[in-house]
Amino acid sequence: MKTIPYPRLYVTFLLPVVVLAGLDLRNWTVAAEKDPDVPMTRPQEMLAVHYTNFGHNSTFVELEGGRILHFGGSSFTTSDDGGITWSKPFTRKDIKGNPVGGGAEPSLVRLSGRGIGLAARVKDANKGDEFEWTRSNHMTFWRSEDGGETWQPPVRMTPQGVTTASYQDVFLRTSSGRIILPAFHFLGQRENGWRDVKPPANGVLVRGQWAPAGAHYFDSAFCAVYVVYSDDDGRTWKRNRDGELMVLHDWNESYSGVNESSLAEVAPGRLLIVMRNGMGRLFQAWSNNNGETWTRPQPMSLASSTAPAQIRKLATGHLLIVWNQEGEEEVLRGLHRNRLSCAISRNGGSVWEFFQNVESFLPGTRVEPGPIRAARPAEIHFEPGQPAPERNPQYVTSRNEFGRCSYPSVLVLKDRVLITHTYTQWEDDPVKGQLVQSSRKPGGFNQKLKVIPLKWFYGGKEPANNPFLKEAYEPAKP
């Protein structure tokens, strides 16, 4: 491993997993002259940045003694210095000799004592029926009682009969010791699209060439969220007892699906869950009984494209959210997943402050959400042989640069926060007349891991309460 120190900033290259290109501070300076929050708000305050190939498979847990354990889909790494440097990757097998992990959407969690748990989505053995094989997707749990050295065989967490998925790095251990994982079903005739027509493709012209810009905007499946929980360190599992969460627009008439959720314990037994959807903003629901029942999903005041968020409670008692913040017009232009932002709530999830960019291709740090309605990129394309759609020329334009950043994972420590997110840009092939993704080039990377001091999230100052929030609902004073 090679570490290059900058003032208060370490850029690391780990072979073969963490890649291989330095942080070009000159480019960051040029970008900052145009907008101080592109590509990141005050990047010079970071403690370290790592370029990796874990995609959106990263999950973290802090072990006894302060060591960080990271799992990236098939392998583990550790850090003993708060994320500045990392070990080489290694794998683990359970006591029956089978690999630990290996599925999608992994999540680590602390258990009692030295115990830790790992959840991931897996399928049953393929028996030849593709539809039934897809429906066999479910969440599985591995348990270790010695800090990840040895592992018990996995147990099933979610029920059979319907396709189930989750989102990486979303386990929560509440103050009662209960561990909770949000999951979601997806239902529907996924192969046939809508009215038996193959759905259109989202795309944009980048330097005159078509590049994909999809984000499940035309899925024909319906998604609904639920949670599973365990009170015995993952040996047995139950699900919430009031059914699936979905957005109800009109009684027995109009619904919108939600999926890929993250949750936090705002107060003992009182939980907040934030959910991805396609209605132009994040949606939320609350539980007052440690996750057993939930309110119906309601809108938040945070603009969002159809991409997931992460929410955490800080040691200050405040909430931190990290999410793709884009407004309706940006989505219409195909600029979804172009701004990964964060914000702090100092009153339990109602008022959000300190809007900043963790990574962004777009200027600005705060976008006011628009009307609650579906928004999709205007530039769509059907297969040859189908009529071309009418498209609004206001939103269908060519561009010189195009990239994406999304799917954060977040680990909160006492004095810092670790955030990973996916990253790619579309570049010109040096020989062929085609675009290539930077993440798929030899030596490329598809993820950034940033180690950020806690006070960065408070505008670069020491964390503090907002003294005026207590008076927010009182009559105005001179």
C-alpha positions as CSV (number, residue, x, y, z in Angstrom):
1,M,0.0,0.0,0.0
2,K,1.2,3.5,-0.8
3,T,0.0,6.6,1.0
4,I,0.6,10.1,-0.3
5,P,0.2,12.8,2.3
6,Y,-1.3,16.2,1.5
7,P,-1.9,18.8,4.2
8,R,-4.5,16.9,6.4
9,L,-5.4,14.8,3.4
10,Y,-4.3,11.3,2.5
11,V,-4.9,9.7,-0.9
12,T,-4.3,6.0,-0.9
13,F,-3.8,3.3,-3.5
14,L,-4.4,-0.3,-2.6
15,L,-3.7,-3.0,-5.0
16,P,-5.6,-4.8,-6.3
17,V,-8.7,-3.4,-4.7
18,V,-8.2,0.3,-4.2
19,V,-7.1,2.1,-7.3
20,L,-4.4,3.7,-8.6
21,A,-5.0,7.3,-9.4
22,G,-4.2,10.4,-7.4
23,L,-6.5,13.2,-6.3
24,D,-5.7,16.0,-8.8
25,L,-6.1,19.0,-6.6
26,R,-5.5,21.3,-9.5
27,N,-8.6,20.1,-11.2
28,W,-10.6,20.5,-8.0
29,T,-9.3,24.1,-7.7
30,V,-10.4,24.9,-11.2
31,A,-13.8,23.5,-10.6
32,A,-14.1,25.4,-7.3
33,E,-13.4,28.7,-9.1
34,K,-16.7,28.0,-11.1
35,D,-18.7,26.8,-8.1
36,P,-17.2,26.2,-4.6
37,D,-19.3,23.1,-4.1
38,V,-18.3,21.2,-7.2
39,P,-17.0,18.6,-7.1
40,M,-17.3,18.7,-3.3
41,T,-17.9,21.3,-0.6
42,R,-14.5,22.2,0.9
43,P,-12.6,19.0,-0.1
44,Q,-9.4,20.3,1.5
45,E,-11.0,19.4,4.9
46,M,-11.1,15.7,4.2
47,L,-8.8,13.4,6.2
48,A,-8.5,10.8,3.4
49,V,-10.0,9.7,0.1
50,H,-9.7,6.2,-1.3
51,Y,-10.4,5.1,-4.9
52,T,-11.9,1.6,-4.8
53,N,-13.8,-1.0,-6.9
54,F,-16.5,-2.0,-4.3
55,G,-19.3,-0.3,-6.3
56,H,-22.3,-0.1,-4.0
57,N,-21.4,-3.1,-2.0
58,S,-19.7,-1.4,1.0
59,T,-20.8,-1.8,4.6
60,F,-19.0,-1.0,7.8
61,V,-19.1,-1.9,11.5
62,E,-16.9,-0.6,14.4
63,L,-15.5,-3.4,16.5
64,E,-14.4,-3.4,20.1
65,G,-11.2,-1.4,20.4
66,G,-12.1,0.9,17.5
67,R,-11.1,-1.3,14.6
68,I,-13.3,-0.8,11.5
69,L,-14.4,-3.9,9.7
70,H,-15.5,-3.3,6.1
71,F,-17.2,-5.8,3.8
72,G,-17.4,-5.2,0.0
73,G,-19.6,-8.0,-1.4
74,S,-17.1,-10.9,-1.2
75,S,-14.2,-9.8,0.9
76,F,-13.3,-7.9,4.1
77,T,-10.9,-5.2,4.9
78,T,-10.0,-3.5,8.2
79,S,-8.7,-0.2,9.4
80,D,-7.0,0.6,12.7
81,D,-6.7,4.4,12.2
82,G,-10.2,5.6,11.6
83,G,-10.2,4.8,7.8
84,I,-6.9,6.5,6.9
85,T,-5.3,3.2,5.9
86,W,-6.7,-0.2,5.1
87,S,-5.6,-3.8,5.2
88,K,-5.4,-6.0,2.2
89,P,-8.7,-7.8,1.4
90,F,-9.4,-11.2,2.9
91,T,-12.3,-13.7,2.9
92,R,-14.0,-15.8,5.5
93,K,-15.8,-19.1,5.5
94,D,-18.4,-20.4,8.0
95,I,-17.9,-23.4,10.2
96,K,-19.2,-25.6,7.4
97,G,-16.6,-24.3,4.9
98,N,-18.9,-22.2,2.8
99,P,-18.0,-18.6,1.9
100,V,-19.4,-15.8,4.1
101,G,-21.3,-13.2,2.2
102,G,-21.1,-13.2,-1.6
103,G,-24.6,-11.8,-2.1
104,A,-25.9,-8.4,-3.0
105,E,-26.8,-5.4,-0.7
106,P,-24.7,-6.4,2.3
107,S,-25.1,-4.9,5.7
108,L,-23.0,-5.3,8.9
109,V,-24.2,-4.8,12.4
110,R,-22.8,-5.0,16.0
111,L,-24.3,-7.7,18.2
112,S,-23.9,-8.2,21.9
113,G,-20.4,-8.7,23.3
114,R,-17.9,-9.2,20.5
115,G,-20.6,-10.4,18.1
116,I,-21.3,-9.0,14.6
117,G,-23.8,-9.9,12.0
118,L,-23.9,-9.7,8.2
119,A,-26.9,-9.7,5.9
120,A,-27.0,-10.1,2.2
121,R,-29.4,-10.9,-0.6
122,V,-29.0,-14.4,-2.2
123,K,-31.0,-16.7,-4.5
124,D,-31.8,-20.3,-4.1
125,A,-30.0,-22.8,-6.4
126,N,-31.2,-22.3,-10.0
127,K,-33.5,-25.2,-10.9
128,G,-34.1,-24.0,-14.5
129,D,-37.1,-21.8,-14.1
130,E,-35.9,-18.3,-14.5
131,F,-39.0,-16.7,-13.0
132,E,-39.0,-18.8,-9.9
133,W,-35.3,-18.3,-9.5
134,T,-35.8,-14.6,-9.5
135,R,-38.6,-14.9,-7.0
136,S,-36.3,-16.9,-4.7
137,N,-34.3,-13.7,-3.9
138,H,-34.2,-13.3,-0.1
139,M,-32.2,-11.9,2.7
140,T,-29.8,-14.2,4.6
141,F,-27.9,-13.6,7.9
142,W,-24.5,-14.8,9.1
143,R,-23.5,-14.4,12.7
144,S,-20.0,-14.2,14.3
145,E,-19.4,-14.2,18.0
146,D,-15.7,-13.3,17.9
147,G,-15.5,-10.1,15.9
148,G,-15.6,-11.7,12.5
149,E,-13.0,-14.4,12.9
150,T,-15.4,-17.3,12.8
151,W,-18.9,-17.5,11.4
152,Q,-22.0,-19.6,11.9
153,P,-23.9,-20.9,8.9
154,P,-26.5,-18.5,7.5
155,V,-30.2,-18.3,8.4
156,R,-33.0,-17.0,6.3
157,M,-34.4,-13.6,7.3
158,T,-37.3,-12.9,4.9
159,P,-40.3,-15.0,4.0
160,Q,-40.6,-17.2,0.8
161,G,-43.0,-16.6,-2.1
162,V,-42.1,-13.1,-3.3
163,T,-38.9,-11.5,-4.6
164,T,-37.2,-9.6,-1.8
165,A,-34.3,-7.2,-1.8
166,S,-32.7,-4.5,0.4
167,Y,-30.1,-1.7,0.3
168,Q,-26.5,-1.9,1.4
169,D,-25.3,-0.8,4.8
170,V,-28.7,-0.3,6.4
171,F,-28.7,-2.5,9.5
172,L,-29.8,-0.7,12.7
173,R,-29.2,-1.8,16.3
174,T,-31.5,0.1,18.6
175,S,-31.0,1.1,22.2
176,S,-33.0,-2.0,23.3
177,G,-30.5,-4.3,21.5
178,R,-33.0,-5.1,18.7
179,I,-31.5,-5.4,15.2
180,I,-33.6,-4.2,12.3
181,L,-33.1,-4.5,8.5
182,P,-35.4,-2.7,6.0
183,A,-36.3,-4.8,3.0
184,F,-38.8,-4.6,0.1
185,H,-40.8,-6.8,-2.2
186,F,-41.2,-6.2,-5.9
187,L,-44.2,-7.6,-7.8
188,G,-45.2,-7.6,-11.4
189,Q,-44.8,-9.0,-14.9
190,R,-41.3,-7.7,-15.2
191,E,-40.6,-9.2,-18.6
192,N,-43.5,-7.7,-20.4
193,G,-43.3,-4.0,-19.5
194,W,-46.5,-2.0,-19.6
195,R,-49.2,-3.0,-22.1
196,D,-46.8,-5.6,-23.4
197,V,-44.5,-2.9,-24.9
198,K,-40.8,-2.9,-24.0
199,P,-40.2,0.2,-21.9
200,P,-38.1,3.0,-23.4
201,A,-34.5,3.7,-22.6
202,N,-33.2,6.9,-21.0
203,G,-30.2,8.4,-22.6
204,V,-28.3,11.6,-23.3
205,L,-26.0,12.8,-26.0
206,V,-22.5,13.3,-24.7
207,R,-20.2,15.0,-27.1
208,G,-22.6,13.8,-29.9
209,Q,-22.7,10.1,-28.7
210,W,-25.6,8.4,-26.9
211,A,-24.9,7.4,-23.2
212,P,-27.4,5.6,-20.9
213,A,-29.0,7.6,-18.1
214,G,-31.5,5.2,-16.7
215,A,-32.5,4.7,-13.1
216,H,-35.5,2.3,-13.1
217,Y,-37.8,5.1,-14.3
218,F,-39.8,2.7,-16.5
219,D,-39.9,-0.4,-14.3
220,S,-43.2,-2.2,-14.5
221,A,-42.8,-3.8,-11.1
222,F,-44.3,-2.4,-7.9
223,C,-42.2,-2.2,-4.8
224,A,-43.3,-2.0,-1.1
225,V,-41.1,-1.8,2.0
226,Y,-41.2,-3.8,5.2
227,V,-38.7,-4.5,8.0
228,V,-37.5,-7.6,9.7
229,Y,-36.1,-7.6,13.2
230,S,-34.4,-9.9,15.7
231,D,-34.2,-9.8,19.5
232,D,-31.8,-12.7,19.9
233,D,-28.8,-11.5,17.9
234,G,-30.1,-12.8,14.6
235,R,-30.9,-16.4,15.5
236,T,-34.6,-15.8,14.7
237,W,-36.5,-13.2,12.7
238,K,-39.9,-11.5,12.7
239,R,-41.3,-8.9,10.3
240,N,-43.3,-5.8,11.2
241,R,-46.9,-6.7,11.9
242,D,-48.8,-4.0,10.0
243,G,-47.9,-4.9,6.5
244,E,-46.0,-3.3,3.7
245,L,-45.3,0.4,3.4
246,M,-46.3,2.2,0.2
247,V,-47.5,5.7,-0.8
248,L,-51.3,5.9,-0.7
249,H,-52.5,8.8,-2.9
250,D,-56.2,8.0,-2.9
251,W,-58.1,5.4,-1.0
252,N,-58.2,2.1,-2.9
253,E,-57.3,3.8,-6.1
254,S,-53.8,5.3,-6.5
255,Y,-50.5,4.1,-5.0
256,S,-46.8,4.7,-5.5
257,G,-44.1,2.2,-4.6
258,V,-41.2,2.7,-2.3
259,N,-38.0,0.7,-1.9
260,E,-34.3,0.9,-0.8
261,S,-34.7,2.4,2.7
262,S,-32.5,3.4,5.6
263,L,-33.5,4.0,9.2
264,A,-32.3,5.7,12.4
265,E,-33.4,5.7,16.0
266,V,-34.3,9.3,16.8
267,A,-35.3,8.5,20.4
268,P,-35.5,5.2,22.3
269,G,-38.1,3.1,20.5
270,R,-38.9,5.9,18.0
271,L,-37.6,5.2,14.5
272,L,-37.5,7.1,11.3
273,I,-37.2,5.4,7.9
274,V,-36.5,7.2,4.6
275,M,-37.5,5.6,1.4
276,R,-36.6,5.9,-2.3
277,N,-39.4,6.5,-4.7
278,G,-40.1,8.3,-8.0
279,M,-42.2,11.2,-6.8
280,G,-39.5,13.9,-6.7
281,R,-38.6,13.8,-3.0
282,L,-37.7,11.3,-0.3
283,F,-40.6,9.8,1.7
284,Q,-40.6,9.0,5.4
285,A,-42.4,6.9,7.9
286,W,-42.2,6.7,11.7
287,S,-42.4,3.8,14.3
288,N,-43.1,4.4,17.9
289,N,-42.7,0.8,19.0
290,N,-39.2,-0.1,17.9
291,G,-40.2,-1.0,14.3
292,E,-43.2,-3.3,14.9
293,T,-45.7,-0.9,13.3
294,W,-45.3,2.2,11.1
295,T,-47.1,5.3,10.0
296,R,-48.1,5.6,6.4
297,P,-45.3,7.0,4.2
298,Q,-45.4,10.8,3.9
299,P,-43.2,13.3,1.9
300,M,-40.1,14.9,3.3
301,S,-38.8,18.3,2.4
302,L,-35.8,16.9,0.6
303,A,-35.8,16.9,-3.2
304,S,-34.6,13.6,-4.7
305,S,-34.4,11.7,-7.9
306,T,-35.2,8.0,-7.8
307,A,-32.1,7.0,-5.8
308,P,-31.6,5.8,-2.2
309,A,-30.5,7.8,0.9
310,Q,-28.7,6.9,4.1
311,I,-29.7,8.4,7.5
312,R,-27.8,8.2,10.7
313,K,-27.9,9.5,14.2
314,L,-24.8,11.3,15.3
315,A,-23.2,11.3,18.8
316,T,-24.6,14.9,19.1
317,G,-28.1,13.5,18.9
318,H,-28.6,15.2,15.5
319,L,-29.5,13.4,12.3
320,L,-27.3,13.2,9.2
321,I,-28.7,12.3,5.8
322,V,-26.8,11.6,2.6
323,W,-28.8,11.4,-0.6
324,N,-29.0,12.2,-4.3
325,Q,-30.5,15.7,-4.3
326,E,-31.9,16.7,-7.7
327,G,-34.9,18.8,-8.6
328,E,-37.6,18.1,-11.2
329,E,-36.0,20.1,-13.9
330,E,-32.6,18.4,-13.4
331,V,-34.3,15.0,-13.6
332,L,-36.1,16.1,-16.8
333,R,-32.7,17.0,-18.3
334,G,-31.3,13.6,-17.4
335,L,-29.1,14.9,-14.5
336,H,-30.3,12.5,-11.9
337,R,-27.6,11.0,-9.6
338,N,-25.4,14.0,-10.4
339,R,-25.4,15.6,-7.0
340,L,-24.8,13.6,-3.8
341,S,-25.6,15.9,-0.9
342,C,-25.8,15.8,2.9
343,A,-27.7,17.8,5.5
344,I,-28.1,17.9,9.3
345,S,-31.4,17.9,11.3
346,R,-31.1,19.3,14.9
347,N,-34.8,18.9,15.7
348,G,-35.3,15.2,15.0
349,G,-36.0,15.2,11.3
350,S,-38.2,18.2,10.5
351,V,-35.8,21.1,9.8
352,W,-32.7,20.3,7.7
353,E,-29.7,22.6,7.8
354,F,-26.0,22.7,6.6
355,F,-26.7,21.5,3.0
356,Q,-23.4,20.5,1.4
357,N,-22.1,18.3,-1.4
358,V,-20.2,15.1,-0.8
359,E,-19.8,14.8,-4.6
360,S,-21.4,16.7,-7.4
361,F,-21.3,17.5,-11.1
362,L,-23.9,20.2,-10.6
363,P,-23.6,23.6,-8.9
364,G,-25.6,24.5,-5.7
365,T,-26.1,22.6,-2.4
366,R,-29.8,23.0,-1.8
367,V,-32.7,22.2,-4.2
368,E,-36.3,23.0,-3.1
369,P,-38.5,20.0,-4.0
370,G,-41.2,20.6,-6.6
371,P,-44.7,19.1,-6.9
372,I,-45.2,15.6,-5.6
373,R,-45.5,13.8,-8.9
374,A,-43.5,11.4,-11.1
375,A,-40.6,13.0,-13.0
376,R,-38.6,11.2,-15.7
377,P,-35.8,12.2,-18.1
378,A,-37.3,13.8,-21.2
379,E,-34.9,12.1,-23.6
380,I,-36.2,8.6,-24.2
381,H,-35.8,6.2,-27.0
382,F,-37.9,3.2,-28.2
383,E,-36.6,0.2,-30.1
384,P,-36.4,0.4,-33.9
385,G,-39.8,-0.2,-35.4
386,Q,-41.7,1.8,-32.8
387,P,-42.8,5.4,-33.3
388,A,-40.5,8.0,-31.8
389,P,-42.1,9.9,-28.9
390,E,-42.6,13.7,-28.8
391,R,-39.9,15.2,-26.6
392,N,-39.6,18.6,-25.0
393,P,-36.7,20.4,-26.7
394,Q,-36.2,22.4,-23.5
395,Y,-34.9,19.4,-21.8
396,V,-33.3,17.4,-24.6
397,T,-29.9,18.9,-25.2
398,S,-26.4,17.6,-25.8
399,R,-23.7,18.0,-23.2
400,N,-19.9,17.9,-23.0
401,E,-19.6,16.2,-19.7
402,F,-21.6,13.5,-18.0
403,G,-21.1,11.4,-14.9
404,R,-22.9,9.8,-12.0
405,C,-22.4,9.4,-8.2
406,S,-24.9,7.6,-5.9
407,Y,-25.6,4.7,-3.5
408,P,-23.8,6.0,-0.3
409,S,-22.8,3.9,2.6
410,V,-22.1,5.7,5.9
411,L,-20.2,4.9,9.1
412,V,-20.4,7.4,11.9
413,L,-17.5,7.5,14.4
414,K,-16.9,9.9,17.3
415,D,-14.9,12.5,15.4
416,R,-15.4,11.6,11.8
417,V,-17.7,10.0,9.2
418,L,-16.8,7.6,6.5
419,I,-18.9,7.8,3.3
420,T,-18.6,5.7,0.2
421,H,-20.4,6.3,-3.1
422,T,-20.3,5.0,-6.6
423,Y,-18.6,7.1,-9.2
424,T,-18.2,7.1,-13.0
425,Q,-17.7,9.5,-15.9
426,W,-18.2,9.0,-19.7
427,E,-15.0,9.6,-21.6
428,D,-13.8,9.3,-25.2
429,D,-12.1,6.2,-26.3
430,P,-8.6,7.3,-27.5
431,V,-8.8,5.1,-30.6
432,K,-12.4,4.1,-31.3
433,G,-15.3,6.3,-32.0
434,Q,-17.1,5.5,-28.8
435,L,-17.6,6.5,-25.2
436,V,-16.2,4.5,-22.3
437,Q,-17.0,4.7,-18.6
438,S,-14.1,5.7,-16.5
439,S,-15.0,3.0,-14.0
440,R,-14.6,0.3,-16.6
441,K,-11.3,1.3,-18.0
442,P,-8.2,-0.7,-17.0
443,G,-7.0,0.7,-13.7
444,G,-10.3,2.6,-13.2
445,F,-12.3,2.8,-10.0
446,N,-16.1,2.7,-9.4
447,Q,-16.2,4.0,-5.8
448,K,-14.8,6.7,-3.6
449,L,-14.4,6.3,0.1
450,K,-14.1,9.6,1.9
451,V,-13.0,10.1,5.5
452,I,-14.5,13.4,6.6
453,P,-14.2,15.2,10.0
454,L,-17.4,15.6,12.0
455,K,-17.2,19.4,12.0
456,W,-17.2,19.5,8.2
457,F,-20.9,18.5,8.3
458,Y,-21.5,21.6,10.4
459,G,-20.0,24.0,7.9
460,G,-16.5,23.4,9.2
461,K,-17.3,24.5,12.7
462,E,-17.7,22.6,16.0
463,P,-21.1,20.9,16.3
464,A,-23.7,22.8,18.3
465,N,-27.4,22.9,18.9
466,N,-29.6,25.5,17.1
467,P,-31.0,27.6,20.0
468,F,-33.9,28.9,17.9
469,L,-35.5,25.6,17.0
470,K,-37.1,25.3,20.5
471,E,-39.0,28.5,19.7
472,A,-39.9,27.5,16.1
473,Y,-43.6,27.0,16.9
474,E,-44.0,29.9,19.4
475,P,-45.3,33.4,18.5
476,A,-42.8,35.7,17.0
477,K,-40.8,37.9,19.3
478,P,-39.3,41.4,18.6
